[in-house]
Amino acid sequence: MKRIEEGGGDWVHLDIMDGVFVPNITFGPLMVSSLRHHSRLPFDTHLMIVQPEKYISSFADAGSDIITIHYEATVHAHRLLSQIREIGKKAGISIVPSTPAQMLAEILPELDLILVMTVNPGFGGQQLIPQTLRKVSQLAEMRRSGNHRYLIEVDGGINRETCKLALDAGADVLVAGSAVFDSENIGKEINALKCR
């Protein structure tokens, strides 16, 4: 947490994985709560889990500022997004590479953030799938034409080479894991990813 803050990171992105929705298992609300005491940066909590409705309150209480659910993980996305906002948190939704941007059309007014996965979620260090950036452009156009206010976040394969492609497509927020934490100088790498 210290290295992210000292390196100039703007948010902390927390990947919550359950071993069901994605193959890996990471951590839960207790870890988020423990980390919360070590940073004042916004916590962007990405729930890559089935039945996210069971855990919204737990992650909110643990200190998450933004709670992002997967479109593919729940039948009642609208209800869940409303629940997230009702408890005073920002509501996000994520889509995997195979889900079209148009699937979100009916819930765009409920969103503070849309997370476009540019890799198949579950493992770090993957290469960005170029076709996924078309969805970023589509969502940026849908935002403009519908006068919506959501941020567009991109996660997967973000590095010095791909950051500009994502930003040019319309992304507002970039998530980087391996590119930052595998580097010798986190601050230098974070600064390089702010490539505007």
MDAnalysis code that builds the backbone (N, CA, C; Angstrom):
import MDAnalysis as mda
import numpy as np

u = mda.Universe.empty(588, n_residues=196, atom_resindex=np.repeat(np.arange(196), 3), trajectory=True)
u.add_TopologyAttr("name", ["N", "CA", "C"] * 196)
u.add_TopologyAttr("resid", np.arange(1, 197))
u.add_TopologyAttr("resname", ["MET", "LYS", "ARG", "ILE", "GLU", "GLU", "GLY", "GLY", "GLY", "ASP", "TRP", "VAL", "HIS", "LEU", "ASP", "ILE", "MET", "ASP", "GLY", "VAL", "PHE", "VAL", "PRO", "ASN", "ILE", "THR", "PHE", "GLY", "PRO", "LEU", "MET", "VAL", "SER", "SER", "LEU", "ARG", "HIS", "HIS", "SER", "ARG", "LEU", "PRO", "PHE", "ASP", "THR", "HIS", "LEU", "MET", "ILE", "VAL", "GLN", "PRO", "GLU", "LYS", "TYR", "ILE", "SER", "SER", "PHE", "ALA", "ASP", "ALA", "GLY", "SER", "ASP", "ILE", "ILE", "THR", "ILE", "HIS", "TYR", "GLU", "ALA", "THR", "VAL", "HIS", "ALA", "HIS", "ARG", "LEU", "LEU", "SER", "GLN", "ILE", "ARG", "GLU", "ILE", "GLY", "LYS", "LYS", "ALA", "GLY", "ILE", "SER", "ILE", "VAL", "PRO", "SER", "THR", "PRO", "ALA", "GLN", "MET", "LEU", "ALA", "GLU", "ILE", "LEU", "PRO", "GLU", "LEU", "ASP", "LEU", "ILE", "LEU", "VAL", "MET", "THR", "VAL", "ASN", "PRO", "GLY", "PHE", "GLY", "GLY", "GLN", "GLN", "LEU", "ILE", "PRO", "GLN", "THR", "LEU", "ARG", "LYS", "VAL", "SER", "GLN", "LEU", "ALA", "GLU", "MET", "ARG", "ARG", "SER", "GLY", "ASN", "HIS", "ARG", "TYR", "LEU", "ILE", "GLU", "VAL", "ASP", "GLY", "GLY", "ILE", "ASN", "ARG", "GLU", "THR", "CYS", "LYS", "LEU", "ALA", "LEU", "ASP", "ALA", "GLY", "ALA", "ASP", "VAL", "LEU", "VAL", "ALA", "GLY", "SER", "ALA", "VAL", "PHE", "ASP", "SER", "GLU", "ASN", "ILE", "GLY", "LYS", "GLU", "ILE", "ASN", "ALA", "LEU", "LYS", "CYS", "ARG"])
u.atoms.positions = np.array([
    [0.826, -1.187, 0.000],
    [0.000, 0.000, 0.000],
    [0.875, 1.257, 0.000],
    [1.934, 1.182, 0.795],
    [2.846, 2.322, 0.885],
    [3.501, 2.602, -0.458],
    [3.916, 1.528, -1.120],
    [4.594, 1.682, -2.403],
    [3.665, 2.270, -3.458],
    [2.393, 1.914, -3.425],
    [1.426, 2.476, -4.370],
    [1.265, 3.968, -4.109],
    [1.076, 4.336, -2.848],
    [0.893, 5.749, -2.513],
    [2.139, 6.561, -2.827],
    [3.288, 6.078, -2.378],
    [4.536, 6.811, -2.599],
    [4.879, 6.892, -4.079],
    [4.426, 5.897, -4.852],
    [4.703, 5.886, -6.291],
    [3.770, 6.754, -7.100],
    [2.757, 7.335, -6.465],
    [1.860, 8.243, -7.184],
    [0.589, 7.584, -7.700],
    [0.259, 6.399, -7.190],
    [-0.989, 5.767, -7.600],
    [-2.182, 6.592, -7.161],
    [-3.241, 6.593, -7.962],
    [-4.432, 7.386, -7.649],
    [-5.490, 6.579, -6.897],
    [-5.582, 5.296, -7.194],
    [-6.549, 4.395, -6.569],
    [-5.818, 3.106, -6.226],
    [-6.460, 2.292, -5.387],
    [-5.997, 0.924, -5.141],
    [-7.080, 0.003, -5.689],
    [-6.715, -0.818, -6.674],
    [-7.654, -1.757, -7.295],
    [-7.470, -3.118, -6.637],
    [-8.555, -3.624, -6.044],
    [-8.500, -4.887, -5.301],
    [-9.306, -5.949, -6.042],
    [-8.625, -6.980, -6.522],
    [-9.286, -8.072, -7.234],
    [-9.717, -9.152, -6.249],
    [-11.017, -9.323, -6.118],
    [-11.578, -10.340, -5.233],
    [-11.991, -11.529, -6.106],
    [-11.361, -12.685, -5.913],
    [-11.611, -13.867, -6.737],
    [-12.023, -15.034, -5.847],
    [-13.033, -15.787, -6.322],
    [-13.604, -16.843, -5.481],
    [-13.279, -18.270, -5.913],
    [-12.515, -18.447, -6.969],
    [-12.210, -19.796, -7.434],
    [-13.369, -20.441, -8.180],
    [-14.456, -19.708, -8.384],
    [-15.618, -20.215, -9.111],
    [-15.850, -19.365, -10.359],
    [-16.074, -18.068, -10.167],
    [-16.258, -17.179, -11.318],
    [-14.971, -17.101, -12.140],
    [-13.847, -17.103, -11.443],
    [-12.517, -17.185, -12.074],
    [-11.744, -18.292, -11.368],
    [-10.693, -18.828, -12.003],
    [-9.991, -19.982, -11.420],
    [-9.252, -19.702, -10.109],
    [-8.774, -18.496, -9.917],
    [-7.968, -18.189, -8.729],
    [-8.818, -17.813, -7.529],
    [-8.197, -17.871, -6.361],
    [-8.789, -17.394, -5.121],
    [-7.841, -16.335, -4.557],
    [-8.381, -15.187, -4.171],
    [-7.515, -14.164, -3.573],
    [-7.892, -13.964, -2.114],
    [-8.709, -12.963, -1.824],
    [-9.022, -12.642, -0.430],
    [-10.417, -12.043, -0.352],
    [-10.857, -11.775, 0.885],
    [-12.202, -11.277, 1.095],
    [-12.240, -9.984, 1.879],
    [-13.392, -9.693, 2.482],
    [-13.589, -8.423, 3.189],
    [-12.605, -8.189, 4.338],
    [-12.187, -9.245, 5.017],
    [-11.271, -9.072, 6.146],
    [-9.952, -8.447, 5.699],
    [-9.438, -8.887, 4.551],
    [-8.196, -8.316, 4.026],
    [-8.408, -6.854, 3.611],
    [-9.543, -6.568, 2.993],
    [-9.838, -5.185, 2.596],
    [-9.876, -4.301, 3.841],
    [-10.530, -4.779, 4.882],
    [-10.611, -4.033, 6.141],
    [-9.220, -3.803, 6.740],
    [-8.372, -4.820, 6.678],
    [-7.007, -4.691, 7.210],
    [-6.190, -3.684, 6.411],
    [-6.359, -3.698, 5.099],
    [-5.623, -2.769, 4.241],
    [-6.106, -1.330, 4.398],
    [-7.394, -1.185, 4.689],
    [-8.006, 0.146, 4.753],
    [-7.252, 1.075, 5.698],
    [-6.688, 0.528, 6.751],
    [-5.982, 1.334, 7.750],
    [-4.631, 1.838, 7.241],
    [-4.195, 1.346, 6.095],
    [-2.863, 1.691, 5.593],
    [-2.887, 2.634, 4.398],
    [-4.059, 3.108, 4.016],
    [-4.111, 3.995, 2.855],
    [-5.357, 4.866, 2.884],
    [-5.185, 6.089, 2.390],
    [-6.332, 6.988, 2.236],
    [-6.798, 7.043, 0.787],
    [-6.120, 6.309, -0.083],
    [-6.527, 6.271, -1.492],
    [-7.881, 5.573, -1.622],
    [-8.656, 5.929, -2.645],
    [-9.918, 5.222, -2.882],
    [-9.674, 3.741, -3.151],
    [-10.488, 2.897, -2.544],
    [-10.431, 1.453, -2.772],
    [-11.459, 1.083, -3.840],
    [-10.950, 0.578, -4.946],
    [-11.733, 0.163, -6.112],
    [-11.807, -1.365, -6.046],
    [-12.919, -1.879, -5.516],
    [-13.026, -3.308, -5.238],
    [-13.784, -4.017, -6.353],
    [-13.096, -4.922, -7.020],
    [-13.601, -5.630, -8.204],
    [-13.981, -7.050, -7.795],
    [-15.292, -7.301, -7.713],
    [-15.783, -8.600, -7.270],
    [-15.897, -9.572, -8.437],
    [-14.913, -10.434, -8.567],
    [-14.939, -11.502, -9.578],
    [-15.434, -12.761, -8.884],
    [-16.703, -12.692, -8.467],
    [-17.286, -13.755, -7.651],
    [-18.714, -14.039, -8.096],
    [-19.178, -15.255, -7.851],
    [-20.582, -15.579, -8.081],
    [-21.395, -15.077, -6.890],
    [-22.649, -14.828, -7.115],
    [-23.569, -14.336, -6.090],
    [-23.011, -13.123, -5.324],
    [-22.600, -12.086, -6.052],
    [-22.033, -10.909, -5.376],
    [-23.011, -10.252, -4.410],
    [-24.318, -10.469, -4.642],
    [-25.333, -9.856, -3.771],
    [-25.156, -10.241, -2.300],
    [-24.535, -11.378, -2.050],
    [-24.332, -11.833, -0.668],
    [-23.228, -11.057, 0.056],
    [-22.404, -10.346, -0.680],
    [-21.195, -9.773, -0.088],
    [-21.069, -8.255, -0.215],
    [-22.040, -7.605, -0.838],
    [-21.959, -6.156, -1.037],
    [-21.765, -5.426, 0.287],
    [-22.610, -5.717, 1.264],
    [-22.531, -5.029, 2.567],
    [-21.199, -5.279, 3.254],
    [-20.689, -6.499, 3.161],
    [-19.414, -6.830, 3.810],
    [-18.264, -6.018, 3.231],
    [-18.241, -5.889, 1.890],
    [-17.154, -5.119, 1.280],
    [-17.333, -3.622, 1.512],
    [-18.568, -3.160, 1.581],
    [-18.820, -1.752, 1.903],
    [-18.333, -1.462, 3.323],
    [-18.695, -2.312, 4.264],
    [-18.281, -2.128, 5.661],
    [-16.767, -2.231, 5.827],
    [-16.123, -2.992, 4.958],
    [-14.663, -3.177, 5.044],
    [-13.893, -1.946, 4.572],
    [-14.585, -1.024, 3.878],
    [-13.911, 0.204, 3.457],
    [-13.786, 0.410, 1.970],
    [-14.489, -0.379, 1.176],
    [-14.470, -0.176, -0.281],
    [-15.184, 1.130, -0.615],
    [-14.628, 1.879, -1.554],
    [-15.254, 3.124, -2.020],
    [-16.059, 2.897, -3.292],
    [-15.538, 2.045, -4.151],
    [-16.205, 1.663, -5.393],
    [-16.356, 0.150, -5.349],
    [-17.549, -0.337, -5.630],
    [-17.774, -1.785, -5.663],
    [-18.250, -2.144, -7.066],
    [-17.463, -2.979, -7.725],
    [-17.755, -3.380, -9.102],
    [-18.130, -4.848, -9.143],
    [-19.309, -5.105, -9.680],
    [-19.786, -6.480, -9.852],
    [-19.628, -6.862, -11.320],
    [-19.707, -8.152, -11.614],
    [-19.654, -8.595, -13.010],
    [-21.054, -8.770, -13.560],
    [-21.269, -8.242, -14.740],
    [-22.537, -8.404, -15.447],
    [-22.878, -9.890, -15.565],
    [-21.870, -10.703, -15.804],
    [-22.074, -12.130, -16.049],
    [-22.352, -12.929, -14.769],
    [-22.182, -12.310, -13.599],
    [-22.260, -13.047, -12.337],
    [-23.604, -12.930, -11.629],
    [-24.504, -12.102, -12.139],
    [-25.785, -11.921, -11.463],
    [-26.898, -11.659, -12.460],
    [-28.077, -12.137, -12.154],
    [-29.242, -11.900, -13.014],
    [-29.815, -10.513, -12.749],
    [-29.675, -10.034, -11.522],
    [-30.331, -8.792, -11.108],
    [-29.322, -7.651, -10.933],
    [-28.631, -7.316, -12.007],
    [-27.602, -6.275, -11.942],
    [-28.189, -4.937, -11.508],
    [-29.323, -4.565, -12.054],
    [-29.922, -3.266, -11.711],
    [-30.171, -3.169, -10.209],
    [-30.749, -4.199, -9.633],
    [-31.037, -4.217, -8.195],
    [-29.748, -4.070, -7.376],
    [-28.719, -4.794, -7.784],
    [-27.450, -4.750, -7.045],
    [-26.782, -3.389, -7.133],
    [-26.793, -2.796, -8.327],
    [-26.195, -1.474, -8.498],
    [-26.925, -0.446, -7.635],
    [-28.239, -0.541, -7.585],
    [-29.028, 0.359, -6.732],
    [-28.664, 0.155, -5.269],
    [-28.484, -1.094, -4.871],
    [-28.116, -1.410, -3.483],
    [-26.757, -0.795, -3.133],
    [-25.813, -0.899, -4.045],
    [-24.474, -0.338, -3.807],
    [-24.571, 1.171, -3.597],
    [-25.333, 1.837, -4.443],
    [-25.471, 3.290, -4.326],
    [-26.236, 3.684, -3.054],
    [-27.232, 2.895, -2.685],
    [-28.032, 3.193, -1.493],
    [-27.198, 3.163, -0.215],
    [-26.136, 2.366, -0.199],
    [-25.285, 2.318, 0.995],
    [-24.111, 3.302, 0.895],
    [-24.203, 4.213, -0.088],
    [-23.246, 5.312, -0.169],
    [-21.943, 5.010, -0.891],
    [-21.923, 3.930, -1.661],
    [-20.712, 3.588, -2.420],
    [-20.945, 3.829, -3.911],
    [-19.855, 3.958, -4.652],
    [-19.974, 4.091, -6.105],
    [-20.168, 2.706, -6.705],
    [-21.050, 2.646, -7.710],
    [-21.433, 1.366, -8.300],
    [-20.778, 1.169, -9.657],
    [-20.107, 0.028, -9.798],
    [-19.470, -0.307, -11.069],
    [-19.927, -1.657, -11.576],
    [-19.796, -1.829, -12.881],
    [-20.072, -3.131, -13.485],
    [-18.928, -3.465, -14.421],
    [-18.593, -4.739, -14.486],
    [-17.503, -5.195, -15.338],
    [-18.026, -6.192, -16.359],
    [-17.379, -6.196, -17.524],
    [-17.710, -7.181, -18.555],
    [-16.429, -7.876, -19.022],
    [-16.556, -9.192, -19.243],
    [-15.426, -9.986, -19.739],
    [-15.283, -9.761, -21.247],
    [-14.174, -10.197, -21.841],
    [-13.954, -9.940, -23.267],
    [-15.071, -10.410, -24.196],
    [-15.796, -11.463, -23.846],
    [-16.825, -11.987, -24.760],
    [-18.189, -11.309, -24.617],
    [-18.348, -10.403, -23.656],
    [-19.633, -9.726, -23.459],
    [-19.654, -8.415, -24.239],
    [-20.653, -8.228, -25.113],
    [-20.747, -6.979, -25.890],
    [-21.090, -5.771, -25.014],
    [-20.608, -4.620, -25.380],
    [-20.899, -3.381, -24.651],
    [-22.396, -3.104, -24.608],
    [-23.111, -3.465, -25.668],
    [-24.548, -3.192, -25.756],
    [-25.357, -3.863, -24.651],
    [-24.816, -4.897, -24.037],
    [-25.529, -5.589, -22.962],
    [-25.778, -4.669, -21.766],
    [-25.032, -3.578, -21.681],
    [-25.158, -2.665, -20.545],
    [-26.120, -1.511, -20.801],
    [-26.702, -1.439, -21.988],
    [-27.497, -0.279, -22.398],
    [-28.581, 0.098, -21.394],
    [-29.265, -0.863, -20.820],
    [-30.397, -0.580, -19.939],
    [-29.996, -0.105, -18.549],
    [-28.737, -0.287, -18.175],
    [-28.335, 0.099, -16.819],
    [-27.330, 1.254, -16.789],
    [-27.040, 1.842, -17.924],
    [-26.047, 2.921, -17.967],
    [-26.340, 4.056, -16.985],
    [-27.607, 4.460, -16.794],
    [-27.866, 5.553, -15.841],
    [-27.534, 5.203, -14.387],
    [-27.412, 3.915, -14.079],
    [-27.148, 3.479, -12.701],
    [-25.663, 3.400, -12.381],
    [-24.811, 3.662, -13.359],
    [-23.391, 3.348, -13.220],
    [-22.517, 4.562, -12.917],
    [-21.584, 4.350, -12.008],
    [-20.512, 5.312, -11.777],
    [-19.261, 4.891, -12.536],
    [-19.162, 3.580, -12.845],
    [-17.956, 3.056, -13.481],
    [-18.289, 1.803, -14.289],
    [-17.664, 1.691, -15.453],
    [-17.721, 0.458, -16.235],
    [-16.294, -0.036, -16.398],
    [-16.069, -1.277, -15.994],
    [-14.752, -1.903, -16.106],
    [-14.765, -2.870, -17.283],
    [-13.985, -2.550, -18.299],
    [-13.846, -3.427, -19.463],
    [-12.621, -4.296, -19.239],
    [-12.854, -5.603, -19.118],
    [-11.734, -6.531, -18.987],
    [-11.115, -6.727, -20.375],
    [-9.839, -6.426, -20.476],
    [-9.147, -6.545, -21.753],
    [-8.310, -7.816, -21.814],
    [-8.512, -8.671, -20.814],
    [-7.998, -10.050, -20.806],
    [-9.104, -10.893, -20.171],
    [-8.993, -12.200, -20.296],
    [-9.918, -13.075, -19.586],
    [-9.494, -13.084, -18.119],
    [-10.390, -12.699, -17.212],
    [-9.986, -12.482, -15.825],
    [-9.555, -13.754, -15.107],
    [-8.670, -13.544, -14.135],
    [-8.247, -14.653, -13.288],
    [-6.753, -14.770, -13.105],
    [-5.975, -14.258, -14.067],
    [-4.521, -14.387, -13.978],
    [-3.849, -13.092, -14.406],
    [-2.822, -12.680, -13.680],
    [-2.042, -11.507, -14.040],
    [-1.046, -11.826, -15.142],
    [-0.500, -10.768, -15.728],
    [0.564, -10.921, -16.705],
    [0.127, -11.296, -18.109],
    [-1.169, -11.226, -18.410],
    [-1.652, -11.566, -19.755],
    [-1.486, -10.387, -20.703],
    [-1.567, -10.698, -22.000],
    [-1.501, -9.652, -23.024],
    [-2.889, -9.128, -23.326],
    [-2.992, -7.815, -23.489],
    [-4.249, -7.165, -23.831],
    [-4.810, -7.738, -25.128],
    [-6.116, -8.033, -25.140],
    [-6.802, -8.501, -26.343],
    [-7.245, -7.255, -27.113],
    [-6.634, -6.953, -28.274],
    [-6.888, -5.678, -28.960],
    [-8.360, -5.394, -29.273],
    [-9.136, -6.430, -29.620],
    [-10.544, -6.209, -29.996],
    [-11.362, -5.615, -28.857],
    [-10.931, -5.833, -27.621],
    [-11.706, -5.336, -26.478],
    [-11.727, -3.813, -26.434],
    [-10.755, -3.178, -27.061],
    [-10.715, -1.711, -27.048],
    [-11.846, -1.105, -27.871],
    [-12.423, -1.881, -28.792],
    [-13.601, -1.396, -29.532],
    [-14.754, -1.142, -28.564],
    [-14.859, -1.993, -27.552],
    [-15.926, -1.810, -26.556],
    [-15.713, -0.519, -25.763],
    [-14.468, -0.203, -25.487],
    [-14.161, 1.038, -24.781],
    [-14.659, 2.222, -25.605],
    [-14.375, 2.203, -26.900],
    [-14.834, 3.281, -27.789],
    [-16.358, 3.336, -27.853],
    [-16.998, 2.167, -27.914],
    [-18.464, 2.128, -27.958],
    [-19.063, 2.701, -26.675],
    [-18.492, 2.337, -25.546],
    [-19.012, 2.838, -24.271],
    [-18.778, 4.334, -24.117],
    [-17.670, 4.827, -24.654],
    [-17.414, 6.267, -24.635],
    [-18.450, 7.000, -25.487],
    [-18.799, 6.426, -26.621],
    [-19.818, 7.036, -27.488],
    [-21.195, 6.956, -26.827],
    [-21.514, 5.836, -26.194],
    [-22.794, 5.692, -25.495],
    [-22.900, 6.706, -24.343],
    [-21.787, 6.960, -23.700],
    [-21.758, 7.950, -22.619],
    [-22.044, 9.343, -23.168],
    [-21.367, 9.664, -24.267],
    [-21.545, 10.996, -24.867],
    [-22.972, 11.187, -25.373],
    [-23.458, 10.226, -26.132],
    [-24.776, 10.381, -26.753],
    [-25.916, 10.306, -25.738],
    [-25.719, 9.585, -24.643],
    [-26.756, 9.462, -23.626],
    [-26.595, 10.417, -22.467],
    [-25.540, 11.252, -22.537],
    [-25.254, 12.218, -21.466],
    [-25.107, 11.528, -20.102],
    [-24.382, 10.409, -20.102],
    [-24.113, 9.677, -18.867],
    [-22.814, 10.183, -18.246],
    [-22.546, 9.758, -17.008],
    [-21.380, 10.278, -16.285],
    [-20.398, 9.210, -15.836],
    [-20.596, 7.967, -16.205],
    [-19.730, 6.899, -15.716],
    [-18.289, 7.038, -16.222],
    [-17.375, 6.536, -15.422],
    [-15.982, 6.420, -15.844],
    [-15.803, 5.084, -16.552],
    [-14.874, 5.033, -17.485],
    [-14.545, 3.794, -18.180],
    [-13.153, 3.362, -17.717],
    [-13.118, 2.167, -17.152],
    [-11.882, 1.611, -16.600],
    [-11.470, 0.414, -17.449],
    [-10.176, 0.247, -17.627],
    [-9.637, -0.854, -18.426],
    [-8.659, -1.637, -17.566],
    [-8.812, -2.964, -17.595],
    [-7.967, -3.822, -16.761],
    [-7.540, -5.043, -17.567],
    [-6.227, -5.238, -17.656],
    [-5.683, -6.419, -18.317],
    [-4.674, -6.066, -19.382],
    [-3.421, -6.413, -19.139],
    [-2.378, -6.171, -20.133],
    [-2.010, -4.712, -20.300],
    [-2.269, -3.904, -19.273],
    [-1.925, -2.480, -19.360],
    [-0.453, -2.298, -18.988],
    [0.272, -1.669, -19.894],
    [1.690, -1.401, -19.694],
    [2.064, -0.152, -20.490],
    [3.338, 0.141, -20.585],
    [3.782, 1.352, -21.293],
    [3.361, 1.366, -22.759],
    [3.259, 0.184, -23.363],
    [2.907, 0.114, -24.780],
    [1.393, 0.229, -25.010],
    [0.600, -0.302, -24.084],
    [-0.847, -0.366, -24.311],
    [-1.634, 0.767, -23.651],
    [-1.012, 1.494, -22.737],
    [-1.768, 2.522, -22.015],
    [-2.333, 3.584, -22.943],
    [-1.544, 4.008, -23.913],
    [-2.024, 5.046, -24.831],
    [-3.159, 4.528, -25.703],
    [-3.096, 3.265, -26.112],
    [-4.174, 2.677, -26.909],
    [-5.489, 2.710, -26.133],
    [-5.428, 2.358, -24.844],
    [-6.630, 2.345, -24.007],
    [-7.170, 3.756, -23.799],
    [-6.284, 4.696, -23.531],
    [-6.718, 6.080, -23.336],
    [-7.296, 6.670, -24.620],
    [-6.653, 6.391, -25.744],
    [-7.151, 6.890, -27.033],
    [-8.513, 6.303, -27.373],
    [-8.785, 5.085, -26.904],
    [-10.081, 4.447, -27.157],
    [-11.185, 5.067, -26.305],
    [-10.802, 5.776, -25.222],
    [-11.799, 6.430, -24.389],
    [-11.743, 6.080, -22.920],
    [-10.749, 5.314, -22.503],
    [-10.631, 4.940, -21.095],
    [-10.278, 6.157, -20.235],
    [-10.820, 6.162, -19.018],
    [-10.511, 7.209, -18.042],
    [-9.585, 6.693, -16.943],
    [-9.685, 5.388, -16.650],
    [-8.951, 4.771, -15.540],
    [-8.242, 3.535, -16.061],
    [-6.959, 3.419, -15.746],
    [-6.173, 2.250, -16.138],
    [-5.784, 1.458, -14.898],
    [-5.957, 0.154, -14.973],
    [-5.533, -0.741, -13.895],
    [-4.292, -1.476, -14.373],
    [-3.235, -1.427, -13.591],
    [-2.003, -2.135, -13.952],
    [-1.525, -2.924, -12.745],
    [-1.194, -4.167, -12.973],
    [-0.669, -5.017, -11.914],
    [0.771, -5.379, -12.182],
    [0.974, -6.343, -13.062],
    [2.322, -6.844, -13.347],
    [3.263, -5.744, -13.829],
    [2.771, -4.847, -14.674],
    [3.633, -3.787, -15.209],
    [4.213, -2.932, -14.090],
    [3.437, -2.728, -13.041],
    [3.896, -1.912, -11.920],
    [4.703, -2.740, -10.925],
    [4.129, -3.847, -10.466],
    [4.753, -4.579, -9.364],
    [5.941, -5.437, -9.787],
    [6.091, -5.692, -11.078],
    [7.271, -6.410, -11.557],
    [8.399, -5.458, -11.937],
    [8.156, -4.148, -11.830],
    [9.183, -3.171, -12.202],
    [10.097, -2.892, -11.006],
    [11.268, -2.385, -11.299],
    [12.219, -2.058, -10.230],
    [11.856, -0.756, -9.534],
    [11.159, 0.134, -10.258],
    [10.806, 1.437, -9.709],
    [9.317, 1.678, -9.940],
    [8.520, 1.417, -8.915],
    [7.061, 1.527, -9.040],
    [6.641, 2.942, -9.426],
    [7.234, 3.946, -8.795],
    [6.875, 5.333, -9.084],
    [7.120, 5.700, -10.535],
    [8.251, 5.265, -11.056],
    [8.588, 5.557, -12.460],
    [7.587, 4.875, -13.396],
    [7.198, 3.657, -13.042],
    [6.270, 2.900, -13.891],
    [4.872, 3.512, -13.846],
    [4.421, 3.886, -12.663],
    [3.102, 4.533, -12.548],
    [3.089, 5.823, -13.347],
    [4.145, 6.594, -13.237],
    [4.232, 7.850, -13.991],
    [4.208, 7.591, -15.493],
    [4.869, 6.534, -15.935],
    [4.890, 6.212, -17.374],
    [3.505, 5.811, -17.869],
    [2.691, 5.225, -16.989],
    [1.348, 4.811, -17.376],
    [0.370, 5.977, -17.435],
    [0.751, 7.089, -16.859],
    [-0.076, 8.303, -16.980],
    [0.365, 9.004, -18.256],
    [0.135, 8.296, -19.366],
    [0.785, 8.669, -20.633],
    [0.008, 9.671, -21.472],
    [-0.591, 10.624, -20.851],
    [-1.286, 11.689, -21.602],
    [-0.452, 12.914, -21.615],
])
